[in-house]
Amino acid sequence: MITDGPSACVLGCDVGTQSTKGVLLTESGAVVAEATAPHRVQFPAPGWAQQDPAEWVGAAAEVIRQLVRAAPGPVTHVGVSAQVDGVVAVDANLDALHPALIWMDRRAVEQTRAVQERVGTPEVYAVTGLNCDAGHSAPKMRWLLDRLGTTPRYLLPPAASVTGWLTGQVAQDHANASSTMLYDVRARRWSARMLDAFGIDPGLLPEVVDATSDLGPVRGELTGLLGLRGCRVVAGTGDDHAGAVGAGAVGPGVVVDITGTAEPIGTTAAIPHFDPERLVEPHAHAVPGVSFIENAGFVSGGSVLWLAGVLGTTQDDVLGRAAQAPPGSAGLVFIPALSGSMAPRWNEHARGAFTGITMRHGAPDICRALLEGCVYAARDVVDRLAGMGLPVDEVRVTGGGGRSSTWMQLKADVLGRPLRAVPGEASAVGAACLAAVAAGWYRDVASAAQSVVTPSSRWYEPDPSTSDQYETGYRRYRQVFDALEPTTEPS
């Protein structure tokens, strides 16, 4: 419901994998309208995943128009968040030269292997805080440069491609830069060593700025199309980092579980923390000057979407059927590695699997096993954060998984921790918080999040009657992963 009387607004727009979502935030800190528009993912070959940047722009335009029509007053600033680990090669007009290689794309295996041999995985992690993995941006940049046949003007993360369309200016924030494998996460600048290793000219990369930096006004030719006049655009950030802001994870102690197509899980820290097991990675946060320690996310909601397609049903029906099956899924195990594994270990060659299938298993068991496999992977990450000495005072869940009581209770039971959801579109809310800081409403990002974000009052507590079953199920999941994990590229 829109509040009475005119009120200045800011807009947060989140370009996800399956759709673009937006929220309208007033000076009072209230979200007064939401909008969404879909886009498609293309899978042209095994391990490949790409999208047409024009669909992002079209979806963003539709979301912005809907929200402007709902605005009780002028929209003064727009903040954008978008999926991380994607690359868009553009020309001098900022037009895409190739489909965007998105986060789940792992075609750049050869480019990754070459850097592993030249630099070594330990040194890559020591400099960048990242695993030397084809899912990150730099290998994709090298793959594009090897095949385009022309030199692009820029290699952009998805957020910068959308803010570039809005303003004609290109920049990226530290969080997006820290996902490239080209950024020195301690020094907070590009690494000459890594740029040389991948053979990437830093002139191809947009300037690195704070997420709240003002990039300028919306281009004049778009004002009529979007209904925005006198509106300015901030640099924005990655959806993981915006989701953390939109969940209130802006200081130590709050772990955010962003259950979307992927499931990033992380927590805020004053400095980068390096994991000897390299399960989690230290990124720059959207909150200037601090770090976000995270696992960038296995295919979670995307696995639900995949199974819904296989069964010829909806994602809600998959969740409903899962609730009909017993805890432990009668011994059925799912490995959530449909696009390589991110937990319990990073392995771009790993593939998803169901094991333990018998004649007695039906669709409800399959649906529940899929959710349980995803939650076991979430446990890998949360346990690792705690094992590194990072405080885990509270787990907050955002995204589609936070709206399912079945999935939420399953998380509480498997994690053995109480948790609660954060209603709404957290990444879009986080982007709106960045815009609100640029508008001068709040002194910093933490203040904006503390004012705007209200977690649900409903807590999900672990059910003691399921603890033994899930402990057994978790051990079985780890045994299956160890048994099936490939050590070489599948043929």
N, C-alpha and C positions, 0 to 999 in steps of 0.2 A: 504494500500500500504506500502511496506517495504522501509525504507529510504536507500539511497545509502551508501555504505561503511560498513565495519565491525563495529559493536557496541555491547558492552556487554549488556546483557539483564537480567531481572528478570521475573519470572513467577508467576502469581496469579491464584489460583485454588479455585473455590467455589463449595462445595458439597451441592447442594440444595435438594429439595424434589423430583422434577420431573426430574432433570438433574444435571449434573456437567458442569460448565462453566469455561473457562480459558481465560486469556489475557496475552499477551507478552508486556512488558514495556521496552523501551530503556532508556539509560542514559539521553537522551534529554527530558524525561518525556512523550514520545509519546507511545500510545498503537498502535502497528503495526500489531497485529494479534489477532484473537479470535477463540475459538473452543468450541464445546459443544458435550456432549454424554448423552443419556437418561438413567434413571433407573426407576424401578417400585416401587409402594407402595402396600403393602398387607393389606387388611382389614379382618382378619379372624373372627372377631366377632364385634358386636356393641360396639363402643367406643374404639376399638383396632386399632392400625396403626403401622406397622412394615416394616422394609426393611432388605434386605440381605446386610451386609457390604461388601461382595465380589463384589456386583454390584457397590458400591461406588468406590472400588479399581479399578475395571475394567474400569469404566468410567473415573476415574482420569488418569489412564495409557493411555487411548486413547486420552484424551485431551492434556496431556503432550507431547505425541509423535507428535501430529499434530502441536503443537506450537514449539517444538524443530526443526521440519523440516522447519518451516517458519522463524526461528530465523536468523537475519543477523550477529550474532556473538555468542559467548559462553553464555549460561545461567548459571549465577553464583549462584543464590539463588531462592528458591521457597517458596512462602507464601501460606498458606491454610486457608480458612474460610469454615465453615460448619454450617448447621442447629444447633440451640441450643436446649436445653431441651431433647436431646436424650441420650440413654445409650447403650453402647456395653459392654457386659461382655466377657472378653478374658482370655485365659490361659497364661502360661509363655512364649509361643511362639507368643503371641499376635493374636492367632486365635480365632475367635468368637465362643462362646459356645451356642449362642442363637441368633435369629434374633434381630436386633437393635430395641428397643422401641423408636419411634421417637416423635417429639414434639407434634403431634396431638393425641397421644395415651393417653387414660385416663382410662386404666384398673385398675390402682392402687388406686382405691377409698377407699378400706378398709384400706390400709396402710396410706393414707392421713387422714382418719377419726381418726385412732388411735392416730396420733400425735396431731391432733386438740384437742382431749380429754385430752392427756397427757400434752401438753404444752400450747395450746390455740392459736387461730389464731392471736390475737393482739401481743403476744410475738414473734411468728414466724416472723411477719412482722417487729417488732421493731428490731430484731436481723439481719435478712437476707434481709429485704426490699422487700420480696416476699410474695405473697398470698400463703396460705397453700392450694395448688391446685395440683391435680393429674397430671396436665400437666408438672410440674417441675420434675427435675431429681431424687431427693432423693426418692420419693415414688416408682418410677420405679426401682431404685436400690434395694429397700427393697423387691419389688415384685419378682425380679429376684433371690435375695438371698434366698427367701422363697421357690423357685420352682426349682432351677437348679439341686439340688442334689449333687453339688460339689462346692467348694469355688473357685471363679475365682481369677486370679492373679490381675487383674485390672478391675475397672468399669470406662469406658472411655466415654467422650463426642465424638460425631462424628469426630470433627476436630482432636482430639488426636488419634483416630483410624487410620486416614489416614496418619498423620505425623509419627505415630508409624510404619506403613507399609513402609513408605519411608526410615526411619532412623534406626529402631529397638529401638529407645528411646521413652519414653512416658513423656509427660508434657502437661499441659493445661495453658491457660492464665487466668488472673483474671476475664475477662468478662465471659468466660465459667464457671469458678468456681462460679461466683456470680449468676448463673442461677440454681444452684443445690438445694437450700434451706438448704445447709450445711455451708455456708460461711457467716462470719460476715462482712457485707458490710461497716461498719465503720472502723473496725480494719484491714480489708483486709487480713484475714486469716480464716482458718477453725474454726468453732464454736464448742467447746467441748459440749455445751448444745445440739446443733442440731444433732451432730454425735451420741450422747447418745440416743436422742429421737428416731432416726431411727435405732439404733443398727448397725451402719456402722463403721467398722474399718478404720481409716484414712489411713492405709497401703494399702487399696484397691484403693485409689485415687491417680492419678498422681500428681507430684509436680506442684505447681503453680508458674508461671514465667511471665515475661512481654511478650506481644504478639510478640515483635521483637527479642526475645531471640533466639540464634543460638542453634539448637538441634544437629547439626553435619552434616556430609555428607550423601548424598544418599547412601544406602547400595550397596556394590560392586556388588551383584548379580542382582541389578536392573539397573545398568548403561547401559548395553547393551539393555535391554528391553525398557528403556525409552529414550535412547540416551543422557543421562546426565552424564557428567564426570567432576569431580571436583566441583560439585554443592552442595550447603549447603541448609538446610531446617530450616525455622524459626517456632516458636511455633504456630503462627497464632491465630485465634480468632473465635468468632461466626459470623454467616452471618449477623445478625442485626448490629453488631458493625463494621464489615468490610464494610457493606453497608453505614453506617454513614460516615466512613472515605472516601469511594469512592464517596460520595455525597458532601464531603467538610464540613460535620457537625462535626467539630473538636473543635469548640468553641461555646460559648453561642450565641443564636439568630437564628440559623438555625435549623428548625425542618425538619427531614427527614421522608418521608413516603415511605416505601419500599414495593411496591405493587407486591409481588410475590405470591406463593401459600398461604402463610400467609401475613398479612399486619402489620408488626411492625411499630410503629410510636414513635419517641423520639427525644430528644435534649440533648446536652452536657451541663454539669454543673460542677463547680469546686468541689462541695461536694455533697454527697447524699442528695436528697430532698425526704421526706417521705410524701405521700399523705394520708390525713385522710380518704378519700373515698376508698383508695387502688385500684383505677383504673389503675394508673401507678406505676411503681416500679423503685427504684434506683438500677442500675447495675453498676459494674465496666465497664469502657470503654476499647476499644482496645488502646486508647491513654493513656499511662501510667500515673497513679496518679490522673485521673479525673473520673467523673461519667457520665453515660448515663441514663437519666430518660426516661423510655419508657413503653408503653404497648406492650407486647411481640407479639401480633398479632392474630387477628381472622382469620378464613379461608375466604380469599378474592378471590385471583386468583384461589384457589382450588374450590370455589363455582362456578366460571365461567367454570372451567374444568368439574365439576359435571354436570352442566346444559347442557353443550355441549354434554356430554355422553347421557344424558336423551333424548335430542332432536335428537341425531344421527347426529351431525354436528361438526363444529370446534369452538374453542374459538374465532377466528376472526369473524366467522359468528354470534356468540352470541353478540359480540360488535357491529357488523354491524346492526343487528336487533334492538338492543337497541336504536340506533340512529334514528330509524324510529318511535319510540313511543314518545308521548308528555311528557314534564316534569311532574313529579308526577305519571306517569304510570296509569293515570285514576283511582287513588285511591287504586291501588294494592300495598301491602306492603310485603317486604321480611325481615325476621329476619336472619342475617348471623351467625347462631349458629350450623352449621353442625357437629361441633366437640366440643360442649359446647360453652358458650359465654365468651368473653373477654371484651365486652363493650355492654351496658353502665355499666354492672357489671360482675365480674367474677362469673360464675356459671357452674361448670362442668356437671350439670344435664340438662342444657338448650338444646333445640334442635331447628333446623331451621324450618321455617314455611313461607308459603305464606298465606296471608289473604286478604279478600275483593274481591275475584275472582267472576266475573259475566260472563254472556254469551257473553258480548261484548269484553272481554279481549282475546287477541291472543298472539302468540309467541313474537312479539316485546314488548308488555307490560310486559310480564314475564321476558324477558331479561333485560329490563330497570329497572324494580322493583328490580331485583337482584343487579344490579350495585348501585342503589340508597340506598338499605339497607346497602351495604358495605360502602358507602360514609357517611351515617348517623353515622355508628359506628366510622368512622374516625373522624367525627366532635366531637363525644363524647370525643375522646382522645385529639385532638388539643385544644378544649375548656378547658379541664381539665388542660393541661399544662399551658395555659395562666392564668387560674383561680388560679393556685398556685404561680403566680408571675414570672414564667419563661418567658424570652423574646421570642416572636414569631415574629421575624423581617422578616423571609422568610420561605416559605414552599417549599422544593424540593422533587420531586417525582422520584423514581427510579423503576426499574423492568418493567414487561410487561405493567402495568397500565400507566407508563409514555410514552409508545409508542402509546397510543390510544388517539386521540384528543377528542373523545366522553367522555371517562373516565376523562381526564384532565379537560375539561370544566365543567363536572358535579362536580368534586371536588371543583373547584373554586367557582361555584355557591352555593354549599351547605355549604362550609366552610366560604363563604363570604370574602375570602382572595385571593389576586393574588398569583400565584404559577408558577413554571416552572419545567421542567424535567431535569434530568441529563442523557445524552445519555450514552449508553454502559452498561456493566455489572458491576454495582457499587460494589457488594460484591467481585467480582474477582479483580477489580481495587484496592479496599481497601486492599486485601490480597497482591497484588503486591506492594503497597506502604509500607507495613510492611517489605517485602523482600528488598525493595530499601533502607530503613533505615538500615537494617542489613548489606547491601552491602556497606554502607558508603556514599551513594549518597546524603543523606539528614541528617541534624542533629537530626531531630525528626519526628514523624508521622504527626504533624500539618504542618510542612514545606513541607513534601512530598505531602500531600493532596492539599495544596495551589498551588503547582507547577503543579500537574498532572491533577486535576479536573477542567473541564470547563463546567459549567451548560449551558443549551440551552439559546440562546438569545431570544427565544419566550416566552413571558409571557401570561398566561391565566388569564384574568380579570373576576371577577364576572359579570354576566349579570343581571342588575337591574330588567329586565322584569320577571325574574323567582324567585325573592327573596320571594315573598309572597307564591308562590306555594310550594317552598322547605321548608319554615318555617312551613307551614301547614303539609307538608309531614313528616318533622322531628318530630313534635309533635305527629302525628299519629303513627309513628314508635315507639316512646317512650311509648305511651299508649298501643300499641299492645304488646311490650316487657313486660311491667308491668303486663298485663293481663295474658300472657301465661307463665311467668317465673315460673318454678317448684321450690318448696321448699324442695322436697325430690327426691331421685333417681327414675327415671322412671322404671316401671316394665317391 
